[in-house]
Amino acid sequence: MIRFLALPLAATLVVLSGCASRQSLVPDVQRQEAAGGVRTVSVAPERLACTGGTRCPVLAASWTSEKKSQAVLGIGLPGQAAVTGADVHVGGSEVVRLRVPLATPGAGMAQPPGYALTGFDVPLRLVDQIAHGTRTWMRVYTANGMQVDESIFSGEERSRASEAMAQFLGAVQAAGGEGVGLQGSRGGLLEQFGGGAK
């Protein structure tokens, strides 16, 4: 009799520990409102879908209601020279080049240990492409001339950074963000496979 009672208890513990580990996979999105009514949204850095090694870029983002159709995209590499630019490749044909870094990565954007985030002003449309586009990848440039290429969403594997940007966009939309890029995934079959207009 005791043996039969122990088994459901063990199963319950396994289920509970599974729930706890799933919670850690949820992107850390922060929402705040200042006394003057200015709203901010930020998401903590998350990794691209890296194939291995220690040079895995991370992406973070922040938004303020003072610039409703823009965001700051933070890019960092662990223990490497500062990021000076990046190319975001979308759908196999479109390339968005980020070349003018901000002096600071963005209000409210968390700086992860071991990373120095570089911020770039971007339209919310680019954040949407990172969140929902298939066959997307990024080339990151550093001050010492290094280049790192990693996938955002290969069509088969979706990065944690892609999921974080999707959660970020939802929070921005709820906070009053405006413009192209806030409609989220359109869900059409052609677009799901990386085709159609972006």
N, C-alpha and C positions, 0 to 999 in steps of 0.2 A: 504493500500500500504506500509506503513512504517513497519507494522507487518511482511509482507513477506520479506522485505529487512533485517530485524533484524535476521531472522532465518538462512539464509546462512552465515551471519557474525558470529553468535554464533557457527555454525558448523565449520567454518574455524578456529576459535580460538581453538576449541577442537582438531582439526587435528594438528594444530601447536604445541599445548602443548603436544600432543602424540608424535610428532617427537622429541621434546626436551627431553622427558623422555626416549625414546629409545636410544638417543645418550649417555646417562649416563650409559647404559648397556654395551657399547663397552669397552673391556679391554684397559687399558692404556699401550700401547707398545711404548717404546722409542728407537730410533735408533740414534747412534752418530758415527762420524769418527774423530779420533784424527789426529794431524798434521803428524804423522809418518805413517798414513794409517791404523792404528789399528781400526777395527770396533767393536762396542759393541751394543748389543740389550738387553733390559730388559723389564719386564712386572711387573706392580704394583700388590701388593697382592690382591687376590680374595678368597672368602669363599668356603669351601666345601659345599656339600648339607646337611646341618645340620638339625637334626630333631627338634631342639629347644634348649633353654637354652643359656647361654652366653659363653660357652666354645667351640666356633666354630673355628677350625683351619683355617688358611689362607695359601695359597701357592703363592710364587713369584718366578721369575727366572731371571737369567742373563747369558749372553754369550759373549765371546770375540773371535775375529778372531785368536788370539794367540793359542787357543785350539779349533779347528774347530769342533771336534766331541763330545765335552763335554759342560755341562752347570753347573751352580750352582743353586740348588733348595733351596729356602728359605722357612722355615716352622715356623709358629708362632701361639701362643695361646694368646687370650686377657687377660691381667691382671694376668697371671699365671707365675709359675716358668719357667726358660729357658727350651726350648726343647733340649733334649739330644739325641734323636734318633727317628726313625719312621720305620714302616713296611708298604710297599705298596703292597696290595693284588690285583693281576691282574687275571681276568678270572676264579676265583674260585680255581686255582691250583698253580699259581706262586706267590712267595713272594720275594720281594726285600727289604733287610734290610739295613737301613742307620744308621750307628753307629759311624762314625768318623766326628764330626762337624768341620767346618773351624773356624779359629780365627775370621774372618769377613765374613758376609754373601755373599759378592760378590760386585765387582765394579759396581757402578751405580744402585744397587738395593735399591729401596725406603724402608725406615723404616716407617711403618704406625703408627699413634698415638695409644698408648695403647698396642702395640705389640713389642716384641723383636724377630726379625727373627734370626733363626739359619740356616746357610748355609751348604749344603752338595754337594760335587762334584758328579755328576751323568752323565752317558752317555745320549746322546740325545734320545736313544731308550726308556729310562724310561720316559722322558718327553712326547714322542709320546704315550706311553701306558696310561699315565695320561690323555692325550688329547683325545685319540680315543678309548681306550679300554672300553668294557662294563663290568659290574659287577666288578667294581674296588672300593676299599675302603682303608682307611689308619688308622693305629693305631699310635698315637703320644705319646711319652714318655717324661716326664719332670723330672727335677732335684729333685723334691720333691716326686717322686715315683708315680705320677698320670699317668693314661692312658686314652686317649680319642679316641674312635672309631667313625669315620664318613665316609659317602659315598662320593666317587668322581663321579661315574656314576653308578647308580643302574640298568641301562637298561631301566628304565622308567624316572628317573629324572637325568638330567645332571647338575653338579655344575658349578658355575661361574668360579671356579678354572680350571675346565676342558676346558671350552671355552677359558680362558686366555692362557692356555698352547698351544692350537691349533693356536691362533693368534701369539703367541710368536714363534712357530716353523716356521710359514710362513715367518715371518720377518727374522729369522735366515737363512733360506734357501735362501732368496733374498740377504742376506749379505755375502753369500759364505760359510755357514756351510756345513759340510761333514759328511758322515757316516750313519749308520742304524738309522732310526727314522725320517728322513727328507722326507720320501715318503708320509707321511700323512695317512689318512684313506684309506685303500685298497678298501673298499666298497663292499666286497663280502658278500653274505647273511649269510653264516656260521659265519664269523667273526663279523658281526653286532650283532649277538646274543651271542657273547662271546666264540665261538668255534674256531677250527682251530689252526694252529701254531701261536705263538706270536713272 
